[in-house]
């Protein structure tokens, strides 16, 4: 016997503040990208540095992705609705996929242009100290926005925002490479500029590939890391009344995590008690793992891990059928007709029967009355333990 429950949990009350904070840091990053991109490209065209122009293009690509991040964080963090009962977290996943694709496209263009220039042997003049200075300032600005964005991303638990932070870091790293190329060109090693631009393309492509890989894993419902799943199981098993946990499964939805698990409880507790044990497990898990937005638990009276799904196997008779069959064979037995309650426990592929009576027929003990019932039901193979109790019953 089992019970499933998927309690609805609204989004955290500060989700609006988190979204506004994500928008703020992204807008600041977009402004920095615009200023840095204009400076890089203007300087690059003026001194003839392909690496600096390529780095400027990279900065402008950040502006496009910043706009997309703002839209994705706005719509991806909206509350669940009737058509999207699990929320809109996949919007952030799709946005991250798009971001990775854009980076790979930009990387290909940069690398192709730079290699063509390197193979063509086009002369590259010394860029000048002021162009090198622009690269240094751009490096400092991109490193600052990377650290700021990453802090906010971890605070609001946004994988998309974290991806955008690393996009900024890739721009900073590419500026380091460009800076090396500019310094080399200043000292007469002009071909280093084209080499630096090619390396920028490769680095940007690597970041894009990583984002594509991580997002695709989320789309195919890849589980959380083993260590995190093990900690979840340990938290659940420490709840009083839990005899075991199995079939624990996880998946991610944007920055959120979903969990379902089977909880083994003592087999003869009431449905309401078993349900409350499950609620306690859910509460403990949510406290320990704030990114859990949906917990579905199934109550098991015995450990059936590894067994074939129960609904695919022949079932046991339900209460109406049980009472009908028992009434056919026990209709003439006084203790059966005197019952005030009937409890059924489905265990070990049998049905344990507990009968409650206010008073036994005169001259009979509990054991004698139970023996009469067992003898009459000897041909019913599905009957397990059979007991008679004096009292009002648990129902």
N, C-alpha and C positions, 0 to 999 in steps of 0.2 A: 504494500500500500504506500502511496506517495502523495505528496502535495506540492504543487508548484506555485510559486509566488514571484511576481516581478513588480515590486513596489515602485510607484512613480516618484521620482525625485526631481524637484524643480532645479533649474540652474542656480548656482550660488547667488545670494542676494547682491553681491558686489560685481556681478558680471558686467553691468553697465560701466562701472568705474574701470574695470580691467580693459574693456574695449576702448574706452576713451584714452587710457594710458598708452595702449598699443598704437592708436591713431596718432597720438601726440609724438611719440618717438619716431614713428615712420615719416611724419610730415617734416620733422626736424632733419631727418636723414635725407629726405628728398631735396630740401633746400640746400643742404651741404653738397649733395650730388650735383645739383644744378650749377652752383658757383664753382665747384672744383672742376666739373666737366668743361665749362666754358673756358676756364683758365688753362686747362691742359691742352685743349684743342687749339685755342688761339696761339699759345706758345709753340705747340707742335708744328702748326702750319708756318709760323713765322721763321722757325729755325730749321725746318725740314726734318723733324724727328718723327719717324713712323711709330716708334714706341710710345712717344708722348701722345700722339693722335689716337693710337689704339687704346691707350689708357683712358683718354677722354671719352671715347666711345663706350668703354666699359662703365664709366661713371654715369653716362646718359642712360645706359641700359638699366642702371639701378633706379633711375627715376620712374621708368615704366613699371618695373616690378614693385616699387613703393606704392604706386597708385593701385596696382592689383592687390597688394597685401592689405591695403586699407579696405577695399571692397570685400575681400575674402574674410577678413576678421569681423567685419560688420555683419555680413549675412551668415557666416559660418558659426557665429556664437548666438544666433537667435534661439529662442525657446522652441522645444518640440511642438509640432502641430499634428493634425489628424493624418496628413499625408507623409509626415516625417516624424514618426513616434520616437525615434532614437536621436532626434536633433538634426542639425545641419553640419556636423563636423566634417563630413566628406568634402564640403566646399573648400575647406582649408587644404585637404589632401590634393584635390584637383588643382588648386592654385599652386601648390608646391611642385606638382608635376609640370605645370606650365612654366614656372620659374626655372626649373632645371632645363627644360627644352630651350627656352630663350637663351640661357647661358651657353648651351652647347652650340646653338646657331651663331651667337656672337663670337664664340671662341673659334669656330671654323673660319669665319670671315677674317678675323684678325690674323690667324696663323697663315692663311692662304696669301693674304696681301704681303705679309712680312717675308714669307719664304720667297715669293716672287721677286721682291725687292733685293733679297739677299743673293739669289741666283743671278739676277740681272746685273749685280755689281754696281748699283747706282751709288755715286759718291754721297757721303753724308757729312755736312760741315759741322764744326764745333758748335754746340748749342748755346754756350754762354752761361755765365754764373746765374743770371736771373731765371733762366729756364730750369736750372737745377734747383734754385730756391723755390720755384713754384711746385716742383715735385716733392720737395721736403715738406712744405706746408700742406699739400694735399695728403701726404702720407700721415701726418699728425692728425688731420681732420678725420680721415677715414678710420684710423685706429680708435679715435675717441668715440665715433658714432657706433663702431662695432661693439665696444665694451658697454656702452650705454644701452644699445638695443638688446644685447645678450642678457643684461641684468633684468630688463623689463620682461623679456621673453620667458625667463625662468620664473619670474614672479607671477606672471599671468598664465603660465603653463601653456604657451603657444608654440607648437612645433614650426608653424609657418613663420612666425616672427623670428624664431631662432635661426631658421634657414635664411631669412633675409639678413640677419646679423652676420652670418658666415659669408653671405654674398658681399657685404661690406668689407669683411676681412679679406676676401679674395681680391677685392679692389686695392686694399692696402698692400697686400703682398705683391700684387702686380706692379704697384708703384715702386716698391723696393727694387724689383728687377729693372724697371724703367730707369730708376735713379742710377743703378749700376751702369746701364748702357749709356746714359747721358754723360756720366763722369768719364767713362772710357772714350766716348766720342770727343769729349773736351780735350783729351790727351792724344787725339789722333787715331784712335782705334775705332773708326766709324762703323765698321761692320757689326760691332757689338750692339748697336742700336737695333738693327734688324733681328739679331739673335734674341735680344731682350723682348722685342715685340712678339716673336714666335713663342717664347717661354710664357709670356702673359696669356696668349691664346690657349696653350696647353693647360695652364693652371686654372683658367676660367672653365675650360671643358671638364676638368676633373671635378670641380665643385658641382657643375650641372649634372654630371653623371651620378654623383653621390646622392643628390637630391632626387633624381629619377628613381634610383634603386630603393631608397628608403620609402618614398611615397608608393611605389608599386607594391612593396611588401605590405603596406597598410591596406591597400585596395584588395589584396587577396586574403585579408583577415589573418595575417601572421600574428601568432601569440606574443604576449609580453615575454621578456627574457626569463629563462628558467629560474634564476635567482629570485626574481620578483614573484613568480608563481609559487615557489617554495615558501616564501615568507607569507603569502596569502593563505596557503594551506595551514601553516603553523598558527597563524592568528585565528583561523576558523576552528581548529582542533582544540584550542585552549578555552573555548567557550563552555561553561558548565552545561551538561546535558548532551554534549556532542560525543558520540562514540567513534566517529570516524568521518573522513571527508574523501570523496573520490570524484572522478570525472570533472575535475576543475578545468574550465576552459576560459580563455581570455581572448580579446581582440581589441583593436583600437579604432577610434572614430575621431579623426582629427587629433585634438589634444586630449581627448577623453578616452577612458578605458571602460570596457564592458566585461562583465564576469558572470558565468553561471557555474553552479556546482551542485553536487549531491551531498546531503548531510544525513549521516546515519544517527538516529536517535534510539533510545530504549523502545522496544517494540510495543509495549503496552501503555504508553502514555497517551493522553487524549489528543485529539486533533488540535485543539486550541493550544495545548502546552507545546506540542511539536512545532506548531506554527510560530509561537513566541520564541522558541529556541532558534528557529531560522531567522527571525527578526533580529535577535541578539547578535547572531553571526554577521548579518548584513550591517548592523550598526558598527560593530567592531572593525569590520573591513573598511567601511567608509572613513572611520576615524584614522585608521592607519594608512590608508591610501586615498588621499583627497581627490585624485584624478578619476576615481571610480564614480561614474554617473549612473550606472544601471547594474543592479545585482539581482540575478534570478537564482533562486534556490529550489531544489527538489528534495522533499523529505523522504527518507528511506527508513523502514523499520528494521532492515538488515542490510548487510554489505553485499550489494549485487554488482560490484565493479567487475568489468570484463565480461559480464553476461550479455546475451543477445537482448536487444531492446524489448522490454516487456510487452509493448503493444503489438509486436509482431508474433508473439507466441499465443497459443490457446489460453484463454482466460479462465479464471475460476468463477463460479456462480456468484452473482451479486445478491444483495440482501433479499430482494423480492423473491428470487428463485430459491434462495436458501430457506427462507421461511415456508415457501410453498412445499418444497421437498420434505422438510422436517415435519410440517403439519400432516403430510400424507402418512408418515410412519409413526408419528407420536400423538396422533389425534386422540387416542384412547388412554394416554398416560397422564395421570392427574397433575404431576409436577409441571408438565409442559403447558397444560391449560391454565395453571395457576401463575404463570410467569407475569412479571410486571415490566421486565426490560430484557433485552437481548443484545449482547455485545459480540461482534465478530472481529477476529484478528487474522489477517491473511499473512501467514508465515510459512516458509519452507514448502511452498506449493500446496499448502493445505489451509483449511479454515478452522481456526480454534473457536469453539462456541462456549460462551459464558451466559448462563441463564440466571436471572435474579427473581427471587420470590419473596413475598412478605412472610409467609408461613409454609412449612412443608405439610403435605398430607399426614394425617395422624398416624403414628406408629412407624414412620419412615425416617431414616437418617439421611444426611446429605450424600454420603457414599452410596447408600442403597438406592436412592433416587437416581444418582448418576449412573449406577450400574444398569438400571432398567433402560435408561436412554441409550447407553452404549450398546447394549445387546440388540435393541431394536434398530440401531443405525449401523450395524456391522457391515452392511453391504455398500455403504456410502464411502467410497475410498478417499474422497476429498476432505472428510472430517478429520481434524487433528485432535488437539486436547479438548476435552469436554468437562466443564465444571459447572456446579450449581452454587449460587451464593444467596445468603439470606440478606435482604436489604433492598433499597429502592433502585439500585443500579446506578451506573455512571452516566447514563444518558439524560 
